[in-house]
Amino acid sequence: MKKSYLYLITAIICFPFVFNCSGGGDDPEPVVIDPPGAASLIFPNQNSECTEGNNFTSTQSDVTFDWNDATNANSYQLYLKNLDTQTTTNYTSTSSQLTLTILRGTPYSWYVVSKNSGTQTAQSATWKFYNAGEAVTSYAPFPAELVAPTMGTSLAASTNNVSLQWTGSDVDNDIVNYSVLFGTVTTPTNTIGTTNTTNFSVNVASGNIYYWRIITTDSQNNTSESEIFQFKVN
């Protein structure tokens, strides 16, 4: 009788462990989602004049944006920036092509973000183009892209000289010079120098916030203004 009682107690104690061990193999394998690759842009071409739109009016035309399919991607977000107004809009597409109605005679930049059901995304290169206007023979340069110091950066208090750096491009490839507007007011209007290179050194002092932008001029005296960047010297 004592042995039977001991067997019963042992079975009761061991049963939960046996149950737990046998149930462990039923957990589903985690689903691994490969991240999408970056799309390669096709059209409108980089630094080009886009003349292949449809449904032209005096102010607008339909332009078909095209890019290569990205690996492991099932949707895309197209980001389109009006470089005159610095306004960015974005559009969703499930294919690698999207037709948009945009302004004529206007510079744009665009890029594509690849997505799938995972949390990771991938971004393409950024291209710029002019959407052709009516009877235009010469285009203004694209607004300069400010590179350094980056927007909102803080520099050491010991800094007394900073190299402003940017990039410039133009459909007509006839940029003549860049005017550097720099100062402590939020919308700089003081031109401190002109250069035909894409960098310019400025003197700074501790405790100030500085603002700067670039005006690009081409051989036809067309101009464009960049965004305004700021940086702080602690």
Secondary structure, 3 states (H helix, E strand, C coil): CHHHHHHHHHHHHHHHHHHHHHHHHHCCCCCCCCCCCCCCEEECCCCEEECCCECCCCCEEEEEEEECCCCCCCEEEEEEEECCCCEEEEEEECCCEEEEEEECCEEEEEEEEEECCCCCCEECCCEEEEECCCCCCCCCCCCCEEEECCCCEEECCCCCEEEEEEECCCCCCCEEEEEEEEECCCCCCCEEEEECCCEEEEECCCCEEEEEEEEEEECCCCEEECCCEEEEEC
